[in-house]
Amino acid sequence: MAGHKLRYSVLEGRFAICRLAPDSPAPQWASGVFHSVTRTTNELSVVCAEERVLQLEGRFPFEMTGVLAAILNPLAAAEIGIFAISTFDTDYILIKADRVQAAEESLRRAGHERIA
């Protein structure tokens, strides 16, 4: 995947990232068009409406490697923190609202294309 150029879009809206106790019940308020509830032995992470999310465009076969690295490496070089969520078909990258412009510039420089 290294060297490949990817396409992405920006989901409008603001999203919040919350960390709850690992034994907390999944909250009823974690809903909406875009949300994620992930439980591990150490925490319950909730993402729901309240920041901005980049969505990688396309379906990536499970065996394809380097997809996130192609996006995250330019962001890391620009010192832009992220929170990633992956689904079976694609990846979502949450970036603080005040860093979105810098993130998009760094992705453009890396050759990635914003659509829509």
ABEGO torsion letter per residue (X at the ends): XBGBBBBBBBBBEBBBBBBBBAABBBBAABBEABBBBBBBAABBBBBBBGBBBBBBBEBBBAABBGAAAAAAAAAAAAGBBBBBBBBAABBBBBBBAAAAAAAAAAAAAAGBBBBX
